[in-house]
């Protein structure tokens, strides 16, 4: 089963934009975690920046992609409308009906499938009813996002802790340069490209930032050396520019 799902997923990634974007996000998270954390600290729940996928995780992930793909094809064949919410990625071939406990819109999609394919649960929703559900779901998502954006005391504490960790990391880096008598124009550190907008994560430090001076675009996972052009450990400020690719 695992091999069959993996083989199917490889072909699916070639033709599905949403699946490629999701796989890229997961891969970048793993790369950053592996490069900045000790192996003993690695967990599979993403706690404290740690993230890794086991064979079991990948198998379930592939199965969910297959489920969404088959469900979409079957509903398309029966010409049954399916409600969509803003940001669910269905227009890009995103997953459909795979998370009914987290997304109301997925529960409705499953109801449509049961009604159309299994004659269960009454008649399927009409196109007008699907549009109404889509509007309500999108409004709810927007309200939830607005609520999340409001700063709570706990969120402020988390942000404050992140700033403290960053300053501590920069303080250690500045101390390293000073103790080794490194000149300002020779301050280079190893970094790993995240694959997004030429952002890199500084190895052993865990800080993600923009890498200036790159000609073109850095690929995901590329190892580079970057030159530290600005470092203020007290303010928690660091800027880097591209130096060269690592051997």
C-alpha positions, -999 to +999 in steps of 0.1 A: +000+000+000+028+024+010+046+019-023+014+022-044+005+054-027+040+069-031+040+060-068+006+076-073+017+107-053+047+112-075+026+115-106+000+136-088+026+162-078+035+167-114+000+178-124-015+194-092-004+229-081-020+227-046-003+194-038+031+208-050+027+239-028+018+218+002+047+194-003+071+224-006+058+239+027+063+206+045+097+200+030+109+235+040+097+230+076+116+197+078+148+212+063+147+241+088+140+219+117+168+194+108+193+222+103+186+241+134+177+215+161+195+186+177+183+152+165+171+143+200+148+173+201+130+164+169+093+157+172+065+151+147+041+177+161+059+208+152+065+219+188+091+246+193+100+246+157+107+209+155+091+191+126+096+158+109+073+134+090+075+097+096+067+070+070+033+068+087+027+105+083+036+104+046+014+074+040-016+091+056-008+123+037-007+105+004-040+086+012-057+119+019-046+134-014-059+103-032-092+105-013-097+141-023-088+135-059-112+105-063-140+124-045-136+154-068-137+132-099-168+113-088-187+144-079-177+160-112-189+130-131-223+132-114-224+170-120-232+176-083-222+211-071-198+214-042-195+244-019-161+262-017-147+285+009-122+312+004-086+299+008-095+261+007-075+258-026-101+237-044-097+260-074-061+248-076-069+212-071-067+213-033-080+186-010-117+181-009-137+165+020-107+153+039-111+173+072-148+174+082-139+178+119-118+209+112-136+224+082-173+227+079-171+230+041-155+195+040-184+180+060-208+195+034-187+180+006-189+146+022-227+150+026-229+158-011-209+127-019-231+104+003-263+118-012-252+116-049-231+084-048-249+064-021-284+078-021-280+085+017-290+115+038-316+130+015-313+149-018-281+168-025-279+205-020-288+227-050-263+250-066-280+280-049-278+262-015-241+255-022-235+292-029-252+301+003-230+276+023-199+290+006-207+326+015-214+316+051-183+295+054-161+323+039-176+349+063-169+326+092-133+320+081-128+358+078-142+364+113-119+337+128-089+351+110-097+386+123-101+372+158-067+355+155-050+387+144-060+405+176-032+403+200-039+385+233-017+385+263-005+350+257+004+359+221+024+389+233+043+367+257+051+342+229+063+371+207+084+384+235+100+350+241+108+347+204+125+381+205+145+371+236+156+338+218+166+358+188+187+383+208+203+354+227+213+337+194+226+370+180+245+376+212+262+342+209+270+349+172+285+383+180+305+367+209+318+341+184+330+367+160+346+387+188+364+358+204+379+347+171+389+383+161+368+381+129+369+414+110+335+430+101+341+424+063+349+387+069+319+377+090+303+348+071+280+320+083+265+289+068+229+291+058+201+269+042+177+282+016+140+278+024+130+281-013+109+311-006+118+346-019+155+340-013+150+335+024+176+315+043+178+300+078+211+305+096+226+271+105+228+265+142+209+297+150+175+291+136+168+326+124+151+330+090+157+362+071+160+376+036+193+371+018+203+401-002+225+402-033+213+369-048+213+367-086+182+347-095+164+325-070+178+301-044+164+266-046+149+248-016+176+232+005+206+249-012+235+255+012+252+288+010+276+311+028+262+345+037+281+376+048+268+394+079+265+430+069+247+442+100+246+428+135+231+444+165+225+418+192+210+444+216+182+454+192+179+419+177+188+430+142+208+411+116+212+415+079+230+392+054+239+391+018+249+362-005+286+353-005+289+320-024+274+285-026+288+259-001+309+231-015 
